[in-house]
Amino acid sequence: MAAEKKLVLIISTEGQVALPSSIRKRRKWGAGTRLLVEDTPEGVLLKPAPAFTATRPEDVFGSLSHRGRPKTAGGNGCSVSSNCLKAMTPVF
């Protein structure tokens, strides 16, 4: 925004500011967009919050329960072959 016109925003009595629509459109920040707020030496930085928190496989392994024998690629009685894949492909 260095080459653009500088904007002045006013903080409301509730501590809110309204971002100009030109910035929201350029960033594709629609209503309900979650933003991370960072206090930096240069000022306040806003950036989109990740949709999901970072996880490791060991954190989620086994989180879905299953009863019965383990499922395999060939668990439906077919080996993975072109005939089996053809049989499993839906026809529209």
MIKOLBA-611825 format. One record per residue (C-alpha): x, y, z. Coordinates in steps of 0.05 Angstrom, whole numbers, padded with zeros to 5 digits, always signed. Last residue first. Layout:
N
XYZ/...
// end
This chain:
92
-00480-00838-00297/-00441-00902-00288/-00407-00911-00221/-00337-00940-00222/-00331-01001-00175/-00337-01053-00230/-00287-01016-00274/-00238-01014-00216/-00247-01088-00206/-00236-01103-00279/-00175-01058-00283/-00144-01093-00224/-00141-01081-00150/-00159-01150-00125/-00232-01159-00112/-00266-01189-00052/-00290-01122-00025/-00231-01116+00022/-00181-01108-00034/-00161-01038-00015/-00162-01059+00058/-00209-01050+00117/-00189-01079+00185/-00237-01130+00213/-00294-01107+00257/-00308-01043+00293/-00281-00975+00271/-00269-00912+00311/-00242-00849+00280/-00190-00815+00325/-00140-00872+00315/-00084-00828+00291/-00102-00755+00304/-00044-00728+00345/+00005-00780+00318/-00008-00753+00248/+00013-00683+00270/-00035-00625+00273/-00035-00552+00253/-00099-00516+00271/-00150-00514+00217/-00177-00458+00172/-00114-00418+00182/-00125-00346+00204/-00120-00294+00149/-00071-00238+00162/-00074-00171+00199/-00010-00136+00222/-00010-00080+00273/+00048-00031+00273/+00121-00029+00253/+00146-00060+00317/+00094-00116+00308/+00029-00130+00344/-00001-00189+00307/-00076-00198+00294/-00098-00263+00261/-00160-00256+00218/-00223-00297+00212/-00266-00280+00152/-00339-00275+00173/-00358-00224+00121/-00312-00230+00061/-00237-00221+00058/-00218-00232-00015/-00153-00193-00003/-00167-00145-00061/-00241-00143-00041/-00226-00129+00033/-00175-00075+00014/-00222-00039-00034/-00279-00047+00017/-00242-00005+00068/-00230-00040+00134/-00278-00018+00189/-00247-00008+00257/-00274-00034+00324/-00254-00016+00395/-00326-00012+00421/-00322+00065+00424/-00303+00061+00351/-00231+00065+00326/-00224+00114+00268/-00187+00095+00204/-00140+00139+00164/-00121+00115+00095/-00056+00126+00058/-00064+00135-00017/-00029+00080-00055/+00045+00072-00071/+00062+00045-00002/+00000+00000+00000/
// end
